Structures are given as C-alpha cells and as structure tokens.
Amino acid sequence: MTQIASERALWDITSGPDRIQQYLADPDAFLSQYGMSEEEKRFMKDRNVKALADQGHSHMLLMLFWVSVSGGFESLPEYLGSLNAPSQ
C-alpha cells in the first residue's frame, strides 16, 4: 500500500471547492498524480471508506473526503453506515 500517497490525495481533494470539483469531474485524472496502487484508486472512486480505514488510513481524512464528495454533512449517516459495515 502507498498510504502516504493516498492520504496526500485525500488531503488535496478536500483542500477546497476547486479541488473537489476537479476530482469529481475526472477522478482517474486527479488520482493519476499520486503514486497510489490501483486498489487504492478504486477504493477512492468507489468511496469505499471501510476498505481504506481497514488499511490504516486516517479516519479524519476519510470523513473529510466523504463529506466533500458526497453532499456535505447531511451524508454523515451514510458515511458512518459505510464505515461500520461488515468487511467484504
């Protein structure tokens, strides 16, 4: 895993409205800037916060990512449900 690269991507995505829109417009292009594994890219594109958390990624960054790309704080119940879902 390339945790430093993926956490940098999570941070950059959440760093402002322009970056959020860049990510949402073309996640593949955005994530290609980072030395992440294909699995990590897939987890981010799928918003699979459970898988990322299980790999040791920062829960704070994951929450900020979710809120940024999933409709704001109103989406927190869905985030918590995803985070607490059984591993697949």
The first five atom37 places (N, CA, C, CB, O) and aatype in JSON, in Angstrom:
{
  "aatype": [12, 16, 5, 9, 0, 15, 6, 1, 0, 10, 17, 3, 9, 16, 15, 7, 14, 3, 1, 9, 5, 5, 18, 10, 0, 3, 14, 3, 0, 13, 10, 15, 5, 18, 7, 12, 15, 6, 6, 6, 11, 1, 13, 12, 11, 3, 1, 2, 19, 11, 0, 10, 0, 3, 5, 7, 8, 15, 8, 12, 10, 10, 12, 10, 13, 17, 19, 15, 19, 15, 7, 7, 13, 6, 15, 10, 14, 6, 18, 10, 7, 15, 10, 2, 0, 14, 15, 5],
  "atom_mask": [
    [1, 1, 1, 1, 1],
    [1, 1, 1, 1, 1],
    [1, 1, 1, 1, 1],
    [1, 1, 1, 1, 1],
    [1, 1, 1, 1, 1],
    [1, 1, 1, 1, 1],
    [1, 1, 1, 1, 1],
    [1, 1, 1, 1, 1],
    [1, 1, 1, 1, 1],
    [1, 1, 1, 1, 1],
    [1, 1, 1, 1, 1],
    [1, 1, 1, 1, 1],
    [1, 1, 1, 1, 1],
    [1, 1, 1, 1, 1],
    [1, 1, 1, 1, 1],
    [1, 1, 1, 0, 1],
    [1, 1, 1, 1, 1],
    [1, 1, 1, 1, 1],
    [1, 1, 1, 1, 1],
    [1, 1, 1, 1, 1],
    [1, 1, 1, 1, 1],
    [1, 1, 1, 1, 1],
    [1, 1, 1, 1, 1],
    [1, 1, 1, 1, 1],
    [1, 1, 1, 1, 1],
    [1, 1, 1, 1, 1],
    [1, 1, 1, 1, 1],
    [1, 1, 1, 1, 1],
    [1, 1, 1, 1, 1],
    [1, 1, 1, 1, 1],
    [1, 1, 1, 1, 1],
    [1, 1, 1, 1, 1],
    [1, 1, 1, 1, 1],
    [1, 1, 1, 1, 1],
    [1, 1, 1, 0, 1],
    [1, 1, 1, 1, 1],
    [1, 1, 1, 1, 1],
    [1, 1, 1, 1, 1],
    [1, 1, 1, 1, 1],
    [1, 1, 1, 1, 1],
    [1, 1, 1, 1, 1],
    [1, 1, 1, 1, 1],
    [1, 1, 1, 1, 1],
    [1, 1, 1, 1, 1],
    [1, 1, 1, 1, 1],
    [1, 1, 1, 1, 1],
    [1, 1, 1, 1, 1],
    [1, 1, 1, 1, 1],
    [1, 1, 1, 1, 1],
    [1, 1, 1, 1, 1],
    [1, 1, 1, 1, 1],
    [1, 1, 1, 1, 1],
    [1, 1, 1, 1, 1],
    [1, 1, 1, 1, 1],
    [1, 1, 1, 1, 1],
    [1, 1, 1, 0, 1],
    [1, 1, 1, 1, 1],
    [1, 1, 1, 1, 1],
    [1, 1, 1, 1, 1],
    [1, 1, 1, 1, 1],
    [1, 1, 1, 1, 1],
    [1, 1, 1, 1, 1],
    [1, 1, 1, 1, 1],
    [1, 1, 1, 1, 1],
    [1, 1, 1, 1, 1],
    [1, 1, 1, 1, 1],
    [1, 1, 1, 1, 1],
    [1, 1, 1, 1, 1],
    [1, 1, 1, 1, 1],
    [1, 1, 1, 1, 1],
    [1, 1, 1, 0, 1],
    [1, 1, 1, 0, 1],
    [1, 1, 1, 1, 1],
    [1, 1, 1, 1, 1],
    [1, 1, 1, 1, 1],
    [1, 1, 1, 1, 1],
    [1, 1, 1, 1, 1],
    [1, 1, 1, 1, 1],
    [1, 1, 1, 1, 1],
    [1, 1, 1, 1, 1],
    [1, 1, 1, 0, 1],
    [1, 1, 1, 1, 1],
    [1, 1, 1, 1, 1],
    [1, 1, 1, 1, 1],
    [1, 1, 1, 1, 1],
    [1, 1, 1, 1, 1],
    [1, 1, 1, 1, 1],
    [1, 1, 1, 1, 1]
  ],
  "atom_positions": [
    [[0.84, -1.19, 0.0], [0.0, 0.0, 0.0], [0.88, 1.25, 0.0], [-0.95, 0.0, 1.22], [2.0, 1.25, 0.5]],
    [[0.35, 2.27, -0.55], [1.06, 3.54, -0.63], [0.27, 4.57, 0.18], [1.24, 4.0, -2.11], [-0.28, 5.53, -0.36]],
    [[0.23, 4.34, 1.48], [-0.62, 5.13, 2.36], [-0.28, 6.61, 2.31], [-0.5, 4.62, 3.77], [-1.19, 7.44, 2.32]],
    [[0.98, 6.97, 2.26], [1.34, 8.39, 2.24], [0.77, 9.05, 0.99], [2.87, 8.57, 2.29], [0.23, 10.15, 1.06]],
    [[0.9, 8.4, -0.16], [0.39, 8.97, -1.41], [-1.13, 9.09, -1.38], [0.82, 8.11, -2.59], [-1.68, 10.11, -1.79]],
    [[-1.81, 8.06, -0.89], [-3.27, 8.12, -0.89], [-3.79, 9.13, 0.14], [-3.85, 6.74, -0.6], [-4.8, 9.79, -0.1]],
    [[-3.11, 9.25, 1.27], [-3.55, 10.27, 2.24], [-3.27, 11.67, 1.71], [-2.84, 10.07, 3.59], [-4.01, 12.6, 2.02]],
    [[-2.22, 11.83, 0.92], [-1.97, 13.13, 0.29], [-3.1, 13.45, -0.69], [-0.58, 13.13, -0.44], [-3.57, 14.59, -0.75]],
    [[-3.53, 12.43, -1.44], [-4.64, 12.63, -2.38], [-5.92, 13.01, -1.62], [-4.88, 11.36, -3.22], [-6.63, 13.93, -2.02]],
    [[-6.2, 12.3, -0.53], [-7.38, 12.63, 0.28], [-7.31, 14.07, 0.77], [-7.5, 11.67, 1.47], [-8.3, 14.8, 0.72]],
    [[-6.15, 14.48, 1.25], [-5.96, 15.85, 1.74], [-6.18, 16.85, 0.6], [-4.55, 16.03, 2.34], [-6.89, 17.84, 0.77]],
    [[-5.56, 16.57, -0.54], [-5.68, 17.51, -1.66], [-7.12, 17.62, -2.16], [-4.77, 17.07, -2.81], [-7.57, 18.72, -2.49]],
    [[-7.83, 16.52, -2.23], [-9.22, 16.55, -2.67], [-10.04, 17.46, -1.77], [-9.83, 15.12, -2.69], [-10.88, 18.21, -2.26]],
    [[-9.8, 17.4, -0.47], [-10.6, 18.16, 0.49], [-10.1, 19.57, 0.74], [-10.65, 17.41, 1.79], [-10.62, 20.26, 1.62]],
    [[-9.09, 20.01, -0.01], [-8.46, 21.3, 0.29], [-9.21, 22.51, -0.27], [-7.07, 21.31, -0.24], [-8.76, 23.64, -0.07]],
    [[-10.31, 22.31, -0.94], [-11.09, 23.46, -1.42], [-12.05, 23.07, -2.52], [0.0, 0.0, 0.0], [-11.93, 22.0, -3.11]],
    [[-13.01, 23.94, -2.8], [-14.05, 23.64, -3.78], [-13.5, 23.33, -5.18], [-15.0, 24.8, -3.88], [-14.02, 22.46, -5.87]],
    [[-12.45, 24.03, -5.6], [-11.89, 23.76, -6.92], [-11.32, 22.36, -7.01], [-10.82, 24.78, -7.26], [-11.5, 21.67, -8.01]],
    [[-10.62, 21.94, -5.96], [-10.02, 20.6, -5.95], [-11.11, 19.52, -5.89], [-9.05, 20.45, -4.76], [-10.99, 18.48, -6.54]],
    [[-12.15, 19.76, -5.12], [-13.26, 18.81, -5.07], [-13.86, 18.65, -6.45], [-14.34, 19.28, -4.05], [-14.11, 17.53, -6.9]],
    [[-14.1, 19.76, -7.13], [-14.7, 19.71, -8.47], [-13.77, 19.02, -9.47], [-15.03, 21.12, -8.96], [-14.24, 18.29, -10.34]],
    [[-12.46, 19.26, -9.37], [-11.51, 18.56, -10.25], [-11.6, 17.06, -10.05], [-10.07, 19.05, -9.98], [-11.63, 16.3, -11.01]],
    [[-11.65, 16.63, -8.8], [-11.75, 15.21, -8.51], [-13.06, 14.64, -9.04], [-11.63, 14.97, -7.01], [-13.06, 13.6, -9.7]],
    [[-14.16, 15.31, -8.75], [-15.47, 14.81, -9.17], [-15.6, 14.77, -10.7], [-16.58, 15.67, -8.58], [-16.24, 13.87, -11.24]],
    [[-15.0, 15.73, -11.38], [-15.09, 15.8, -12.84], [-14.33, 14.66, -13.51], [-14.55, 17.13, -13.34], [-14.78, 14.12, -14.52]],
    [[-13.18, 14.28, -12.95], [-12.37, 13.22, -13.56], [-11.49, 12.56, -12.5], [-11.49, 13.78, -14.71], [-10.3, 12.88, -12.39]],
    [[-12.07, 11.65, -11.71], [-11.3, 11.02, -10.64], [-10.04, 10.32, -11.13], [-12.17, 10.02, -9.92], [-9.01, 10.37, -10.45]],
    [[-10.1, 9.69, -12.29], [-8.91, 8.99, -12.8], [-7.76, 9.96, -13.05], [-9.26, 8.24, -14.1], [-6.62, 9.69, -12.66]],
    [[-8.06, 11.07, -13.7], [-7.01, 12.06, -13.97], [-6.47, 12.65, -12.66], [-7.55, 13.19, -14.88], [-5.26, 12.82, -12.5]],
    [[-7.37, 12.95, -11.75], [-6.94, 13.53, -10.47], [-6.03, 12.57, -9.73], [-8.15, 13.89, -9.6], [-4.96, 12.96, -9.27]],
    [[-6.44, 11.31, -9.61], [-5.69, 10.34, -8.82], [-4.4, 9.9, -9.51], [-6.54, 9.14, -8.54], [-3.51, 9.36, -8.85]],
    [[-4.29, 10.12, -10.82], [-3.08, 9.72, -11.53], [-1.86, 10.54, -11.11], [-3.29, 9.85, -13.03], [-0.73, 10.17, -11.42]],
    [[-2.09, 11.64, -10.43], [-0.99, 12.5, -9.96], [-0.24, 11.92, -8.77], [-1.54, 13.86, -9.6], [0.81, 12.42, -8.39]],
    [[-0.79, 10.87, -8.2], [-0.25, 10.31, -6.95], [0.24, 8.89, -7.2], [-1.33, 10.34, -5.83], [-0.3, 8.19, -8.06]],
    [[1.22, 8.46, -6.47], [1.79, 7.13, -6.63], [0.99, 6.08, -5.87], [0.0, 0.0, 0.0], [1.53, 5.36, -5.03]],
    [[-0.28, 6.02, -6.16], [-1.18, 5.12, -5.44], [-1.32, 3.79, -6.19], [-2.57, 5.77, -5.25], [-1.13, 3.73, -7.4]],
    [[-1.65, 2.75, -5.44], [-1.94, 1.47, -6.07], [-3.29, 1.56, -6.78], [-1.94, 0.31, -5.02], [-4.12, 2.42, -6.46]],
    [[-3.51, 0.67, -7.73], [-4.79, 0.63, -8.43], [-5.93, 0.32, -7.46], [-4.75, -0.42, -9.55], [-7.04, 0.82, -7.61]],
    [[-5.63, -0.51, -6.47], [-6.64, -0.86, -5.48], [-7.08, 0.38, -4.69], [-6.11, -1.93, -4.53], [-8.27, 0.59, -4.47]],
    [[-6.12, 1.18, -4.26], [-6.45, 2.41, -3.52], [-7.26, 3.37, -4.39], [-5.17, 3.1, -3.03], [-8.23, 3.97, -3.92]],
    [[-6.87, 3.5, -5.66], [-7.64, 4.37, -6.56], [-9.07, 3.88, -6.68], [-6.98, 4.41, -7.96], [-10.01, 4.68, -6.64]],
    [[-9.25, 2.58, -6.82], [-10.59, 2.01, -6.94], [-11.4, 2.27, -5.66], [-10.52, 0.49, -7.22], [-12.57, 2.64, -5.73]],
    [[-10.76, 2.08, -4.5], [-11.45, 2.33, -3.24], [-11.91, 3.78, -3.16], [-10.54, 2.0, -2.05], [-13.03, 4.06, -2.72]],
    [[-11.06, 4.72, -3.57], [-11.45, 6.14, -3.52], [-12.57, 6.43, -4.5], [-10.25, 7.04, -3.82], [-13.54, 7.11, -4.15]],
    [[-12.45, 5.93, -5.72], [-13.5, 6.19, -6.72], [-14.83, 5.58, -6.29], [-13.09, 5.63, -8.08], [-15.89, 6.13, -6.57]],
    [[-14.77, 4.44, -5.6], [-15.99, 3.78, -5.11], [-16.45, 4.34, -3.76], [-15.76, 2.28, -4.98], [-17.49, 3.94, -3.24]],
    [[-15.67, 5.27, -3.2], [-15.93, 5.83, -1.87], [-16.02, 4.73, -0.82], [-17.23, 6.66, -1.88], [-16.87, 4.76, 0.07]],
    [[-15.14, 3.76, -0.96], [-15.1, 2.62, -0.05], [-14.24, 2.99, 1.16], [-14.54, 1.35, -0.77], [-13.09, 2.56, 1.29]],
    [[-14.83, 3.79, 2.04], [-14.09, 4.26, 3.21], [-13.77, 3.12, 4.17], [-14.87, 5.35, 3.93], [-12.78, 3.18, 4.89]],
    [[-14.6, 2.12, 4.18], [-14.35, 0.95, 5.05], [-13.03, 0.28, 4.65], [-15.52, -0.07, 4.96], [-12.19, 0.01, 5.52]],
    [[-12.84, 0.02, 3.38], [-11.6, -0.63, 2.92], [-10.39, 0.24, 3.2], [-11.68, -0.94, 1.42], [-9.35, -0.27, 3.62]],
    [[-10.51, 1.54, 2.98], [-9.39, 2.44, 3.26], [-9.09, 2.51, 4.75], [-9.69, 3.85, 2.72], [-7.92, 2.52, 5.15]],
    [[-10.12, 2.55, 5.57], [-9.92, 2.56, 7.03], [-9.28, 1.26, 7.49], [-11.25, 2.78, 7.76], [-8.4, 1.27, 8.34]],
    [[-9.73, 0.15, 6.92], [-9.16, -1.15, 7.29], [-7.67, -1.24, 6.94], [-9.92, -2.27, 6.6], [-6.94, -2.03, 7.54]],
    [[-7.24, -0.44, 5.98], [-5.83, -0.41, 5.59], [-5.02, 0.59, 6.42], [-5.69, -0.08, 4.12], [-3.82, 0.75, 6.21]],
    [[-5.68, 1.25, 7.36], [-4.98, 2.15, 8.27], [-5.0, 3.61, 7.9], [0.0, 0.0, 0.0], [-4.27, 4.41, 8.49]],
    [[-5.83, 3.99, 6.95], [-5.9, 5.4, 6.57], [-6.59, 6.21, 7.66], [-6.64, 5.56, 5.22], [-7.42, 5.7, 8.4]],
    [[-6.23, 7.47, 7.73], [-6.74, 8.39, 8.74], [-8.26, 8.52, 8.67], [-6.1, 9.76, 8.56], [-8.82, 8.84, 7.62]],
    [[-8.91, 8.26, 9.79], [-10.37, 8.39, 9.85], [-10.8, 9.83, 9.64], [-10.9, 7.87, 11.19], [-11.85, 10.08, 9.06]],
    [[-10.02, 10.77, 10.1], [-10.36, 12.18, 9.9], [-10.32, 12.54, 8.42], [-9.41, 13.1, 10.7], [-11.23, 13.21, 7.92]],
    [[-9.27, 12.12, 7.71], [-9.19, 12.39, 6.28], [-10.33, 11.69, 5.53], [-7.84, 11.94, 5.72], [-10.9, 12.26, 4.6]],
    [[-10.65, 10.48, 5.93], [-11.73, 9.76, 5.27], [-13.06, 10.46, 5.46], [-11.81, 8.33, 5.8], [-13.86, 10.54, 4.53]],
    [[-13.31, 10.96, 6.66], [-14.55, 11.68, 6.91], [-14.61, 12.97, 6.08], [-14.7, 11.99, 8.41], [-15.64, 13.29, 5.49]],
    [[-13.5, 13.71, 6.05], [-13.46, 14.94, 5.26], [-13.67, 14.64, 3.78], [-12.12, 15.67, 5.46], [-14.39, 15.36, 3.08]],
    [[-13.05, 13.58, 3.3], [-13.22, 13.15, 1.91], [-14.69, 12.85, 1.64], [-12.36, 11.9, 1.61], [-15.27, 13.34, 0.67]],
    [[-15.29, 12.04, 2.49], [-16.69, 11.66, 2.3], [-17.6, 12.89, 2.25], [-17.15, 10.71, 3.42], [-18.42, 13.03, 1.34]],
    [[-17.45, 13.76, 3.22], [-18.29, 14.96, 3.29], [-18.08, 15.83, 2.04], [-17.98, 15.77, 4.57], [-19.03, 16.42, 1.52]],
    [[-16.85, 15.91, 1.59], [-16.53, 16.75, 0.43], [-17.12, 16.23, -0.87], [-15.05, 16.87, 0.29], [-17.54, 17.02, -1.71]],
    [[-17.15, 14.92, -1.04], [-17.56, 14.37, -2.34], [-18.95, 13.73, -2.31], [-16.55, 13.35, -2.8], [-19.42, 13.25, -3.34]],
    [[-19.59, 13.71, -1.15], [-20.88, 13.01, -1.05], [-22.03, 13.89, -0.59], [-20.75, 11.87, -0.11], [-23.05, 13.37, -0.13]],
    [[-21.89, 15.18, -0.7], [-23.04, 16.03, -0.43], [-23.06, 16.75, 0.9], [0.0, 0.0, 0.0], [-24.11, 17.24, 1.32]],
    [[-21.95, 16.83, 1.57], [-21.88, 17.6, 2.8], [-22.19, 16.8, 4.04], [0.0, 0.0, 0.0], [-22.25, 15.57, 4.01]],
    [[-22.39, 17.52, 5.13], [-22.57, 16.87, 6.43], [-23.88, 16.07, 6.52], [-22.55, 17.92, 7.53], [-24.02, 15.2, 7.38]],
    [[-24.82, 16.35, 5.63], [-26.05, 15.57, 5.61], [-25.78, 14.1, 5.28], [-27.03, 16.16, 4.59], [-26.59, 13.23, 5.58]],
    [[-24.62, 13.84, 4.66], [-24.28, 12.47, 4.26], [-23.55, 11.69, 5.36], [-23.42, 12.5, 3.01], [-23.17, 10.54, 5.14]],
    [[-23.35, 12.3, 6.53], [-22.61, 11.61, 7.6], [-23.26, 10.29, 8.04], [-22.49, 12.51, 8.78], [-22.53, 9.33, 8.3]],
    [[-24.6, 10.19, 8.14], [-25.16, 8.88, 8.5], [-24.77, 7.78, 7.5], [-26.67, 8.98, 8.59], [-24.5, 6.65, 7.89]],
    [[-24.76, 8.12, 6.22], [-24.35, 7.14, 5.21], [-22.86, 6.79, 5.37], [-24.62, 7.7, 3.79], [-22.48, 5.63, 5.23]],
    [[-22.05, 7.8, 5.66], [-20.62, 7.57, 5.91], [-20.44, 6.6, 7.07], [-19.89, 8.89, 6.2], [-19.69, 5.63, 6.96]],
    [[-21.12, 6.87, 8.17], [-20.97, 6.0, 9.34], [-21.46, 4.59, 9.05], [-21.75, 6.59, 10.53], [-20.87, 3.61, 9.51]],
    [[-22.55, 4.49, 8.28], [-23.02, 3.17, 7.89], [-22.0, 2.43, 7.04], [0.0, 0.0, 0.0], [-21.79, 1.23, 7.22]],
    [[-21.37, 3.16, 6.11], [-20.34, 2.53, 5.26], [-19.13, 2.12, 6.07], [-19.91, 3.48, 4.14], [-18.57, 1.04, 5.88]],
    [[-18.73, 2.98, 6.98], [-17.55, 2.71, 7.79], [-17.77, 1.52, 8.73], [-17.17, 3.94, 8.6], [-16.84, 0.77, 9.03]],
    [[-18.98, 1.37, 9.19], [-19.27, 0.31, 10.16], [-19.85, -0.95, 9.53], [-20.23, 0.82, 11.19], [-20.23, -1.88, 10.24]],
    [[-19.91, -0.99, 8.21], [-20.41, -2.18, 7.53], [-19.43, -3.34, 7.7], [-20.66, -1.89, 6.02], [-18.23, -3.12, 7.83]],
    [[-19.93, -4.56, 7.69], [-19.01, -5.7, 7.76], [-18.07, -5.71, 6.56], [-19.8, -7.02, 7.83], [-18.45, -5.32, 5.46]],
    [[-16.85, -6.15, 6.78], [-15.87, -6.25, 5.7], [-16.34, -7.28, 4.69], [-14.48, -6.62, 6.24], [-16.93, -8.3, 5.05]],
    [[-16.06, -7.01, 3.42], [-16.49, -7.94, 2.37], [-15.34, -8.82, 1.95], [-17.03, -7.18, 1.17], [-15.51, -9.67, 1.07]]
  ]
}
